[in-house]
Amino acid sequence: MSSTVPAEIRTVVVVEPDVLARMVIAEYLRDCGYKVIEAVGSTEVWAVLDGGHAVDVLLIEVSLPGDENGFELAHRIRQTRREVDVILTSGVAGTVQQSHELCEEGPIKKPYEAKEVEARIKILLERRRAAKKT
């Protein structure tokens, strides 16, 4: 568990079709003080966003079931929900270049370390907080 809990409760949506991977990272982030909403695919993400939930960060697996993969979902989020930061994850080789176009810090390669995910979330939240001050 992290020693630094966020100053205010932030919401992270973990979009991961693999139930075990999703449960592990979601529980870790909860232990770090984040509110976590779990989703399997893009339909659930849009239900959360359209339902009025204040979401700070989406952690999206590139390979999602359904009509919209992680890249497409991230692209639509970037177009319609600029206030939400996106982190893409993938175990698939060749996703790095496309991921860099959709998230400033680049993708997180799977299998990832939970601490690496938390550190990336903190970077994005701090960057957003600093941008609001200017």
C-alpha positions in Angstrom: 0.0 0.0 0.0 1.2 3.5 -0.8 2.3 5.8 2.0 0.9 8.8 0.2 -2.9 9.0 0.0 -4.3 11.5 -2.5 -5.1 14.9 -0.9 -8.7 14.5 -2.1 -10.4 11.3 -3.2 -9.8 10.8 -6.9 -11.8 8.4 -9.1 -10.0 5.9 -11.4 -11.9 3.7 -13.8 -10.0 0.4 -14.4 -11.1 -0.9 -17.8 -9.7 -4.5 -18.0 -11.5 -7.6 -19.5 -9.3 -10.0 -17.4 -11.1 -10.3 -14.1 -8.1 -11.3 -12.1 -5.9 -8.5 -13.4 -8.7 -6.0 -12.9 -9.4 -7.1 -9.3 -5.7 -7.0 -8.3 -5.0 -3.4 -9.6 -8.4 -2.1 -8.5 -7.9 -3.4 -4.9 -4.3 -1.9 -4.9 -5.6 1.5 -6.0 -8.4 1.4 -3.4 -5.8 0.6 -0.7 -3.9 3.7 -2.0 -7.0 5.9 -1.3 -8.6 6.1 -4.7 -12.2 5.5 -5.5 -12.1 2.8 -8.2 -14.8 1.8 -10.6 -14.3 -1.4 -12.5 -15.3 -1.9 -16.2 -14.9 -4.7 -18.7 -15.3 -2.6 -21.9 -16.3 0.6 -23.4 -20.1 0.3 -22.9 -19.5 0.3 -19.1 -17.2 3.2 -19.4 -19.7 5.4 -21.2 -22.4 4.4 -18.7 -20.2 5.6 -15.9 -19.3 8.9 -17.7 -22.8 9.6 -18.9 -24.2 8.7 -15.5 -22.5 11.8 -14.1 -19.6 10.2 -12.2 -16.6 12.6 -11.8 -13.8 10.5 -13.3 -10.2 11.7 -13.1 -8.3 8.8 -14.8 -9.1 5.9 -17.0 -6.7 2.9 -17.0 -7.6 1.2 -20.3 -6.4 -2.2 -21.6 -5.9 -1.9 -25.4 -7.6 -5.2 -26.2 -11.2 -4.8 -25.2 -14.2 -6.9 -26.1 -17.0 -5.4 -28.2 -17.0 -2.9 -31.0 -14.6 -0.4 -29.5 -11.0 -1.3 -28.6 -8.9 0.5 -26.1 -7.4 2.8 -28.7 -10.8 3.8 -30.0 -12.1 4.4 -26.6 -9.1 6.5 -25.6 -9.4 8.6 -28.8 -13.1 9.2 -28.1 -12.4 10.2 -24.5 -9.7 12.6 -25.6 -12.2 14.2 -28.0 -15.2 14.4 -25.7 -13.9 14.4 -22.1 -10.7 16.5 -22.0 -10.9 16.6 -18.2 -10.3 12.9 -18.0 -6.7 11.5 -18.2 -6.0 8.2 -20.0 -3.4 5.6 -19.3 -3.3 2.7 -21.8 -2.0 -0.7 -20.9 -1.1 -3.6 -23.1 0.8 -6.9 -23.3 0.7 -6.7 -27.1 3.9 -5.7 -28.9 3.6 -2.9 -31.3 1.2 -0.8 -29.3 3.7 1.7 -28.1 3.7 4.2 -31.0 -0.1 4.3 -31.2 -0.4 4.7 -27.5 2.0 7.7 -27.4 -0.5 9.6 -29.6 -3.2 9.1 -27.0 -1.5 9.5 -23.6 1.4 11.8 -22.9 3.4 9.5 -20.7 3.0 6.5 -23.1 1.6 3.1 -22.4 2.3 0.9 -19.4 3.5 -2.5 -20.6 1.8 -5.6 -19.0 2.4 -7.3 -16.8 2.7 -4.1 -14.9 3.6 -3.3 -11.4 0.8 -1.8 -9.3 3.2 0.8 -7.9 4.1 1.9 -11.5 0.4 2.4 -12.2 -0.1 4.4 -9.1 3.0 6.5 -9.9 1.6 7.3 -13.4 -1.8 8.3 -11.9 0.0 10.7 -9.5 2.0 12.3 -12.4 -1.2 12.9 -14.4 -3.1 14.3 -11.4 -0.3 16.6 -10.4 0.1 17.8 -14.0 -3.6 18.6 -14.1 -3.5 20.3 -10.7 -0.5 22.5 -11.8 -2.3 23.4 -15.1 -5.3 24.7 -13.1 -3.1 27.0 -11.1 -1.8 28.7 -14.2 
